[in-house]
Amino acid sequence: MPEPTGTTHPADDSTSCDSVQRFDAHVPESELDELRSRLATARLPEPETVVRPAPDPRRWDQGVPLADLTELIDYWKTDYSWRDFESRLDEIGQFRTVIDGLGIHFLHRRSSRPDVTPLILTHGWPGGIAGYVDVIDELAEPTDPDAPAFHCVVPSLPGFGFSDKPNVTGWTTDRIAEAWVTLMGRLGYDRFAAFGGDWGGVITTILGGRFPEHLIGIHTTYAPGVPGASLEDLTEGERAWALDAEDFWTNRAAYAHQQATRPQTIGYALVDSPVGQLAWILDKFAEWTDTRDSPFETISRDRLLDNVSLYWLMRTGASSARIYAESHDSLDPDLRVDVPTAITMYPHDIERYPRALSQERYRNIVRWQTAPRGGHFPSLEVRDFFIDDLRQGLGAVLGHGPAE
């Protein structure tokens, strides 16, 4: 199958460079038929031995419960519509451009407002562009005329979605950040704001630290301090956050160690089995969301399956995992961010850092927010709060709100 799956043609007035081409996604129907066939003939293991009635988060102690996965497989096979997601992406506006020899796919939603700030939003793993499709319109065309508006650019990371898969090493988060500066420049945005969480938070941090001449400011949900910082002067609550982040990497991050050390090996299973790809991602959505039992308490099954289907149909199980092999634990300990920075910590995220630690790296924090609810995927879990918080954070960055 050609990769990516779709057609390109000259861009319209929403771009500013001949090297940027409009992209329309269209997966052949034969690929969708094959997916349904594989789902119908999937071989599943016996049930987990931890058996508890729902709702109970302990049901997931051994991973994705068989009953939950079986129900979702059936929905994916019979009721889910990939074509609806394709149409939504085309409605927003999709493009591709080649940067440093690699094809980069991105969504580009321009605002009609005159007082607009360019904004690049970067996803992480196991997320993707699906995490932003429900917020991008409101960010570009706010229903509140007093709210700030943004020209929104949402790129697919190298090896993810409709972006090309690197065939050599070297596509680190630093290189991706540099590519994002090139991308925004091609769109006519020499100065812009940036948002991200997870790997997107790492890349956003690098953008703010390495390219201050291009960054108006940043907003991130991932704000690590510098290595070796003392916990002695922290409050009890702050110390608990720091210790929980340490516990996550010690006891709950086997997926990251696998992808950082053997991405090719896990890739065979993920690219060959849609059920394996589904379970690998669903496990993280269940553990990292602010819910009592199931991620579908806050996230729609369709949007999660949009995300999983993109991984499956584009065969990115191995290529997406390689970002860990390239950049795991590689954020420069000496990197400092001096551009205006807004930081939001969500209560059920996997890494929460107290301000006392974060401000050692982010030295111009203009807004610090602890959200009342939400986890690792706030744009999907708490959409309205996420939009309002992002506006307030970027408003402070842009000088529209008070520093805190």
N, C-alpha and C positions, 0 to 999 in steps of 0.2 A: 504493500500500500504506500503511495506517495506520502511523504510527511513534510509539512503539515497537510491536513486534508481540507482543501478549500480552493478558492480562486483568488488571484490578486489582479488588480487593475489600477490604473493611475488614480491617485488621490484627488479629492476635490479641494475646495477652499479651506477645509478644516486642517490642512497641513501647510507647511511652508517650504518643503524641500522635495525636489523631484525624486530623491532616493527613497521616499516614503510612499508605499503603495497601499491602497485600500485592500482589505482582505475580507472575504465572505466565507464563513465556515460551512462546510457541507460534507458530512461523513457519508460514504456510500451506504445504501440500505443493506448491502450484503454484510457490512461490518456489524450493523445492528442485529441482523438475523443471526450472525455467528454468536454475538453476545448472548442473545436469548437462548440459543441452543446450548451454549456452555453452562448457562445458569440452570437449564432444565436437567442437565446430566451431571451436575456437580456431585462430587464425592465428599461427604461431610463426616466428621468424627462423631463419636458418641457424645452425649451431653457431659457438661462439666460435673464435677462431684461436689461442688458447692451449690447446694440447692436451697433457695430461700424464695418466699413469695414476694412479688413486686408490690409496692415500690420498696427497694432496698439496695443501696449502692454496693453492698457486699456481694450482690449477685454477680458482679463483674470482677470478683477477686482473682479468678483464673483467666480472665479475658472475656471476650464477647460471648454471652450465653447463646447456646444453640437455638433456643426458641426465638430469641430476638433476631438472630441472623437469618433463620429460615423464613420468618415473616418478611424481612426486608428483601431477601432474595426474590420472593414471590412478587412483591410489589415492583421491584426493578424489572422483572421479567414481563409483567402483565399490564401495569398501569402507568409506569413512569414514561415521560415523553422527552427524549433527547432533542427532538426537533423544536420543542418550545424553548429550550435553552439556546439552541443555535439562533433562533429568531430573536431572542432577547439580546444576544451579543451583537448581531447585525444591526439591531435597532439602536444600540448605544453607539456603535461605530468602531470597527476593528481595522487595524493597520499592521503592516510589517515593514521592517527596515533592516538592513544589514549593518552591523556594528562590529568592527574588528573581526570580520570574516564570519560572523554568526548572525543568522536571521533571528530578529527579536520581534515578537508579537505584542501588541498592546491595544487596549481600549483607549479611545480619546473622545471625551464628552466635553465639548466647548459650551460655555455659557453665552447667553445673548446679552447679559448685563455688561455695561461699560466699565464698572469698577470691579474688575475680576483679578484674582491672583492665580497663577498657574500652580497646580498641586500634583505631585506624583505620589501615588499610594502603592506600596510594595507589600506583597503577600509573603507568606512563609510556607513551611511544610507542617502538616499535610493539607494546607489550604491551597488557595489559588485565586484566580480572578473571580470565581463564583462568589467569593466572600464580599465583593464590593458591588455586585450588580444591583442590589436592592437599596444602596445608599447614594449611588453616583448621580442620579437625577436630582435628588433633593439638594445635594451639594452644589450642583451646577446651576440649578434654577430653584432657589429657595422659595417656598410659599410665603415666607415672611420677608417683605421687601427690605427690612432693616438688617437681615442676616447677611453675613459675607457670602459671596459667591466665588466659585472656583472653576477654572478650566481643569478638568480631571484627566489625568493620564494614569492608566493602570497597566503596567507591563507584566508579561509572563516571564518569570525567571528563566534563565538558560536551563534547558533540560526539562522544563515544565510546559504543559499545555501546548499551544501552537507555536511556541518558540523552538528554535533548532536545538538539537542535542550536541553539546561539545564533543568532539572526537579526539581531543587532546586534553591533558591536564592544564590547569592554570586559570580556570574561571572561578576565581575566589570571590568572596564578597567585596574585596577592595576593587577588583576588576569590574564587577557588576556595578558598583557605585560609579565608577568612572564612565561606564557605558551609559548609565542613566543621565549623566551630565551631557554626554553627546546626544542622546535621544532628545532631551528637552531642548537643547540648542537647535536641533533640526526642526523642531516644531515652533521655533521662534521664541522660546522661553529661556533667555539668558540667565534670569534670576527667578527662583521659584521656591515654594515651600515643599516639605516632604513629610509623609506620615508612614509609619510601619510598625508591625509587631512581629515577634518571632524572628525569622531570618530577615524579614522586612524591617524590623527594628534595628538589627545589626547594620544593615545597609543604610538605613536612614541616619544612624549614628555616624557612620563613616562619611556620608555625604556632608553632614554638618561639621565634622572635624577636619576633613581633608579639602573640602571645596567651599570655604566660607564666602568666597567671592561670588559664588553662584546661588548660595542658599540664603533666602530671606529668613528662614528659621525652620525648626523641625517640631514635630509632635510624635511622641513614641510611647508605646506601652511596654517597651523593654528598655531598661535603663540601668545596666549594671555599673557598679562602682569599679574601682581599680583593685587589682589583685593584692591580697595581703593587708587590706584595711582592717583596723582593729574594731572589734565589736563591743569593747568595754564601755564606751560612752553612750551606747544605744539604750533606749527604753526597753522594757520587757517585750512590748509588742513589736518594736523594730527588730529586736534580736530574734524574735520568733520568725519573722519574715525571712531574715538572712539565713537562719538555720534550716528553714523549710526548703529554700532554694538549694542549699547544700545537700539536704536529704534527697531532693529530687534527682540530682545528678549522681548520687551514690546508689540509690535504691530503686528509682523509677524510670530510668532512662536507658534501659537495655536496647530499645529501638534505635536510639541515637548512636550508641556504641557499635551496633551491628552495621548501620548505614555509614558510619565513619570509617569502619575497618574493612567491611566486606560488602560494599554496595552491589557489586556484580552478582554475588551469590544470592542475596535476597531478591535481586532483580529478576532472576529466572522464575521464581515462584510468582512474583507479582505480575509479570508480563504474561505468564501462561495461564493464570487462574483469576477470573474476575471476582470470584468469591474470596480468594486470598487477598486481592487488592482491597476489596470492600472491608473485610475484617481488619486488615492492617490499619486502615484509616479510621473505621468506626470505633475501634478500641480507644483511639486518642480523643475523638470527639466525645466519647462517653466519659473518659477520665478527666478531661480538661474543661468541661462546661460546668456552669453553676446550676446544677440540677440535683434532684433527690435520687434519681434512678436512671433515666434515659435521656440522651441528648435531644430527643424529639419533644421534650417538654418545652424547649425554647427554639429549636431549629427545625425547619420543615424537612420532611423526608426528601422532597423533590430537590431542595437546594443542596443537601448533602450528596444526593445521587448525581446532581450536576457535577459536583466536584469530583466524586469518585469516577464517574463516567469519563471525564476528561483525562484523568490519569490512565484509565484502562484503554480508551480508544486511541490515544496518542502513544501508548506503550512506554510510559515514562517511569515505570516502577524503579528501574535501575538509574536512569539519568537524573531523576529528581533526588534520589538518595545520595548521589555523588556530591551534592553541595556540602554534605557532612564530611565526606572524605577530603574535600578541598579546603574547608574553612572551620571545621569543628574546633572550638576553643582557640580561635586564632585572632580574636579582636585585639588589636595592638594595645598593650597595657599602658603605653605612653600617650595614646590618643586622647586629646581633650577637645571638647566641643564648646566654642565660645559664642556661636550664633544663638539668638533667642530660642529657648527650648521650653515646650510644654510637655509634661509627663503625666500620664494617667495609669494608676495601678488598679487592676481589676481583682476583686477578692478571691476568685478561684483560678487565677492564672497560675502557670507552673513556676514562674520565677517572679517574685515580687521583691523589690529592693526598697529599703527605707531611704527617705530623702537624704539623710545624713551620709549615706554611702554614695548615692547617685551623684550628689553635688560635687564629689571629688573629681568626676569626669565631666559632668555637664555643668559648666561654670556660669551659665547665664539662664537659670531657670526662671521663667516669667510666670509660670502657672504650674502648680502641683496639685493633682486631684486624686483622691482615693474614692473610687466608684462604689456605690452602695451594693451593686450586684454585677454579675457577669463573670465570664471566665476568659479563656484563651481566644475565643472567636467572637468578640463583642459586636462586630458589625452584623453578625448573624443572630446572636443571642439576645441582645438588647439594642435593637436597631435605632429606635428613637433616641434613647439616651446616648448612644454612640455618636449619632449625628450632632446632637446638641453639644456634647462634650468636645467633639472635634472642632466644631465652630468656635466654641469658647476658647479652646486652647490655641487655635490658630489666630483667633481674634486678639488674644494677648500677645502672641508673636508679632502680629502685624500692627500692634499699637492700638487696636480697637477696644482693648479691655485692660483693666489694671493688673499690674504685676502682683503676684502672691508669694 
